[in-house]
C-alpha cells in the first residue's frame, strides 16, 4: 500500500471513531438513567415518555427525562461520583426562576 492510501484509511477510521464514540457514551448513560429510575426510584418504564442524553458544557453529559404523568415538565440527570443524580428540573419552556411549578418527580438533594 502506498502512503496516501494508508493515511486515507487511518483518517477514515479516526473519523468513524469520533462520530460513533459520543453515540455509544450517550446510549450508555441513557441506559444507566433508565435503570436508576426503574430500579431505584420504582418508576414504571411506561411512565417514561422521553429520555435523551446530550453532550454539553456543564455538565458534560446530561439526560433529559419527561414523564407521562407530569406532561411537559423536564427533569435532568447526570452521573456524579459513580451515581445517577437529578440536578435540575424545568417547565416545558424556559426556566422556573420563581418556583411556580410543582414537579411530581423532583428529588430532594442531599
Backbone as CSV, one residue per row, in Angstrom:
resi,resn,N_x,N_y,N_z,CA_x,CA_y,CA_z,C_x,C_y,C_z
1,UNK,0.830,-1.179,0.000,0.000,0.000,0.000,0.876,1.244,0.000
2,UNK,0.387,2.214,-0.723,1.163,3.454,-0.733,0.794,4.333,0.469
3,UNK,1.592,5.334,0.711,1.465,6.192,1.881,0.124,6.942,1.905
4,UNK,-0.332,7.429,0.743,-1.598,8.161,0.674,-2.771,7.271,1.074
5,UNK,-2.742,6.041,0.642,-3.829,5.103,0.959,-3.854,4.797,2.461
6,UNK,-2.709,4.614,3.062,-2.625,4.345,4.495,-3.158,5.544,5.282
7,UNK,-2.754,6.742,4.884,-3.231,7.956,5.550,-4.743,8.096,5.394
8,UNK,-5.262,7.774,4.221,-6.707,7.837,3.973,-7.460,6.859,4.875
9,UNK,-6.952,5.639,4.979,-7.603,4.624,5.813,-7.577,5.043,7.277
10,UNK,-6.447,5.514,7.747,-6.325,5.960,9.140,-7.264,7.138,9.401
11,UNK,-7.356,8.047,8.449,-8.244,9.204,8.598,-9.705,8.771,8.684
12,UNK,-10.097,7.828,7.862,-11.482,7.331,7.872,-11.789,6.636,9.195
13,UNK,-10.872,5.791,9.649,-11.068,5.097,10.928,-11.188,6.110,12.056
14,UNK,-10.317,7.099,12.084,-10.338,8.135,13.107,-11.667,8.894,13.075
15,UNK,-12.139,9.247,11.891,-13.395,9.967,11.733,-14.573,9.130,12.236
16,UNK,-14.582,7.850,11.912,-15.643,6.952,12.373,-15.648,6.879,13.899
17,UNK,-14.478,6.778,14.494,-14.373,6.721,15.958,-14.916,8.005,16.576
18,UNK,-14.575,9.144,15.993,-15.038,10.439,16.512,-16.560,10.550,16.428
19,UNK,-17.146,9.996,15.400,-18.594,10.082,15.208,-19.328,9.070,16.095
20,UNK,-18.817,7.863,16.202,-19.519,6.790,16.905,-19.356,6.858,18.421
21,UNK,-18.193,7.223,18.914,-17.932,7.208,20.357,-18.935,8.033,21.165
22,UNK,-19.245,9.270,20.786,-20.244,10.017,21.568,-21.608,9.322,21.611
23,UNK,-22.008,8.693,20.524,-23.297,7.993,20.483,-23.296,6.810,21.445
24,UNK,-22.176,6.100,21.521,-22.063,4.974,22.448,-22.140,5.477,23.886
25,UNK,-21.450,6.569,24.172,-21.473,7.155,25.517,-22.884,7.618,25.867
26,UNK,-23.563,8.296,24.947,-24.935,8.751,25.185,-25.855,7.566,25.460
27,UNK,-25.743,6.520,24.653,-26.582,5.323,24.836,-26.336,4.703,26.210
28,UNK,-25.091,4.651,26.635,-24.737,4.053,27.923,-25.334,4.844,29.093
29,UNK,-25.223,6.163,29.074,-25.766,6.968,30.174,-27.290,6.945,30.162
30,UNK,-27.901,6.884,28.987,-29.362,6.753,28.909,-29.809,5.460,29.594
31,UNK,-29.097,4.375,29.326,-29.424,3.083,29.949,-29.247,3.156,31.465
32,UNK,-28.195,3.830,31.920,-27.958,3.965,33.362,-29.065,4.778,34.039
33,UNK,-29.500,5.873,33.414,-30.574,6.693,33.983,-31.883,5.909,33.969
34,UNK,-32.186,5.238,32.879,-33.405,4.427,32.792,-33.404,3.371,33.905
35,UNK,-32.274,2.703,34.079,-32.140,1.678,35.114,-32.323,2.288,36.508
36,UNK,-31.740,3.444,36.741,-31.873,4.152,38.022,-33.343,4.472,38.304
37,UNK,-34.036,5.022,37.314,-35.429,5.405,37.511,-36.320,4.194,37.800
38,UNK,-36.093,3.115,37.077,-36.930,1.926,37.231,-36.584,1.147,38.498
39,UNK,-35.307,0.892,38.719,-34.910,0.024,39.830,-34.775,0.746,41.171
40,UNK,-34.289,1.970,41.165,-34.082,2.662,42.432,-35.234,3.594,42.806
41,UNK,-35.858,4.204,41.817,-36.963,5.124,42.096,-38.319,4.472,41.859
42,UNK,-38.325,3.230,41.410,-39.546,2.428,41.206,-40.547,3.117,40.283
43,UNK,-40.036,3.717,39.241,-40.887,4.354,38.233,-41.157,3.346,37.134
44,UNK,-42.423,3.206,36.790,-42.818,2.281,35.733,-42.199,2.745,34.415
45,UNK,-41.617,1.826,33.698,-40.981,2.141,32.412,-41.963,2.816,31.457
46,UNK,-43.231,2.440,31.535,-44.254,3.050,30.672,-44.541,4.502,31.048
47,UNK,-44.081,4.945,32.215,-44.283,6.322,32.640,-43.170,7.249,32.127
48,UNK,-42.162,6.671,31.509,-41.084,7.477,30.932,-41.452,7.768,29.476
49,UNK,-41.815,9.021,29.222,-42.256,9.416,27.885,-41.083,9.755,26.970
50,UNK,-40.009,10.271,27.560,-38.876,10.763,26.766,-37.631,10.668,27.630
51,UNK,-36.562,10.172,27.046,-35.290,10.073,27.761,-34.188,10.224,26.722
52,UNK,-33.419,11.300,26.823,-32.401,11.583,25.804,-31.169,12.201,26.429
53,UNK,-30.029,11.618,26.141,-28.749,12.153,26.608,-28.208,13.147,25.598
54,UNK,-27.537,14.158,26.123,-26.892,15.142,25.264,-25.551,15.524,25.851
55,UNK,-24.587,15.651,24.978,-23.274,16.117,25.395,-23.302,17.637,25.345
56,UNK,-22.939,18.267,26.454,-22.991,19.721,26.552,-21.736,20.265,27.197
57,UNK,-21.903,21.377,27.893,-20.763,22.022,28.550,-20.717,21.674,30.026
58,UNK,-21.743,22.030,30.771,-21.756,21.742,32.203,-23.166,21.334,32.603
59,UNK,-23.418,20.133,32.959,-22.452,19.039,32.983,-22.133,18.583,31.567
60,UNK,-21.032,17.913,31.442,-20.588,17.456,30.132,-21.606,16.517,29.493
61,UNK,-22.230,15.675,30.298,-23.203,14.714,29.789,-24.434,14.743,30.686
62,UNK,-25.577,15.100,30.125,-26.828,15.170,30.880,-27.914,14.402,30.144
63,UNK,-28.877,13.925,30.909,-30.012,13.200,30.334,-31.283,13.955,30.695
64,UNK,-32.056,14.311,29.681,-33.353,14.958,29.885,-34.430,13.884,29.890
65,UNK,-35.316,13.948,30.890,-36.383,12.953,31.027,-37.720,13.676,31.146
66,UNK,-38.744,13.150,30.452,-40.123,13.619,30.575,-40.949,12.419,31.041
67,UNK,-41.890,12.659,31.923,-42.739,11.590,32.434,-44.165,11.758,31.923
68,UNK,-44.826,10.632,31.671,-46.203,10.637,31.173,-47.131,11.323,32.168
69,UNK,-46.945,11.057,33.476,-47.840,11.603,34.494,-47.488,13.033,34.920
70,UNK,-46.528,13.641,34.264,-46.144,15.030,34.540,-45.818,15.694,33.200
71,UNK,-46.826,15.807,32.335,-46.599,16.230,30.953,-45.897,17.581,30.829
72,UNK,-44.909,17.586,29.973,-44.205,18.818,29.647,-43.087,19.195,30.594
73,UNK,-43.151,18.718,31.826,-42.102,19.062,32.772,-40.832,18.302,32.417
74,UNK,-39.708,18.965,32.601,-38.429,18.369,32.221,-37.586,18.125,33.474
75,UNK,-36.955,16.963,33.489,-36.085,16.568,34.592,-34.713,16.256,34.009
76,UNK,-33.666,16.654,34.703,-32.313,16.477,34.188,-31.475,15.669,35.171
77,UNK,-30.774,14.681,34.623,-29.954,13.769,35.417,-28.529,13.759,34.878
78,UNK,-27.594,13.441,35.785,-26.199,13.286,35.397,-25.585,12.208,36.277
79,UNK,-24.403,11.778,35.897,-23.666,10.826,36.713,-22.604,11.606,37.472
80,UNK,-22.627,11.459,38.795,-21.708,12.205,39.639,-21.136,11.259,40.696
81,UNK,-19.839,11.129,40.725,-19.145,10.243,41.656,-19.717,8.826,41.608
82,UNK,-19.980,8.360,40.394,-20.441,6.997,40.173,-21.923,6.768,40.389
83,UNK,-22.683,7.819,40.734,-24.112,7.678,40.980,-24.906,8.588,40.055
84,UNK,-26.111,8.139,39.708,-27.016,8.968,38.920,-27.728,9.912,39.881
85,UNK,-27.736,11.204,39.550,-28.405,12.201,40.383,-29.233,13.138,39.509
86,UNK,-30.342,13.572,40.067,-31.150,14.588,39.404,-30.543,15.933,39.786
87,UNK,-30.210,16.745,38.793,-29.566,18.009,39.115,-30.395,19.232,38.757
88,UNK,-31.526,19.030,38.059,-32.337,20.187,37.702,-33.710,19.746,37.233
89,UNK,-34.653,20.678,37.307,-35.993,20.499,36.746,-36.341,21.781,36.017
90,UNK,-37.273,21.683,35.077,-37.666,22.884,34.329,-39.060,22.684,33.754
91,UNK,-39.794,23.791,33.563,-41.097,23.710,32.907,-40.904,23.428,31.414
92,UNK,-42.017,23.281,30.689,-41.909,22.966,29.257,-41.066,23.949,28.459
93,UNK,-41.173,25.227,28.793,-40.420,26.258,28.083,-39.749,27.157,29.113
94,UNK,-38.480,27.431,28.902,-37.778,28.362,29.771,-37.343,27.746,31.086
95,UNK,-37.273,28.596,32.108,-36.819,28.164,33.431,-37.838,28.600,34.480
96,UNK,-37.887,27.862,35.569,-38.801,28.149,36.676,-38.040,28.944,37.738
97,UNK,-37.739,30.193,37.448,-36.919,31.006,38.332,-37.624,31.374,39.637
98,UNK,-38.944,31.420,39.618,-39.692,31.822,40.811,-40.294,30.646,41.566
99,UNK,-40.066,29.420,41.113,-40.586,28.246,41.796,-42.095,28.105,41.726
100,UNK,-42.690,28.483,40.618,-44.144,28.416,40.459,-44.663,27.026,40.111
101,UNK,-43.812,26.171,39.617,-44.257,24.859,39.157,-44.082,23.805,40.246
102,UNK,-44.961,22.806,40.196,-44.857,21.650,41.079,-44.422,20.467,40.221
103,UNK,-43.392,19.793,40.665,-42.840,18.671,39.909,-43.110,17.377,40.672
104,UNK,-43.778,16.436,40.017,-44.131,15.170,40.667,-42.918,14.314,40.981
105,UNK,-41.861,14.435,40.209,-40.714,13.542,40.344,-39.457,14.263,40.821
106,UNK,-39.629,15.430,41.415,-38.465,16.184,41.897,-37.878,15.470,43.110
107,UNK,-36.570,15.246,43.065,-35.882,14.558,44.145,-35.278,15.581,45.102
108,UNK,-35.240,15.214,46.350,-34.597,16.066,47.352,-33.100,15.928,47.221
109,UNK,-32.392,17.041,47.201,-30.933,16.968,47.110,-30.364,16.739,48.497
110,UNK,-29.273,15.968,48.519,-28.631,15.640,49.804,-27.761,16.769,50.292
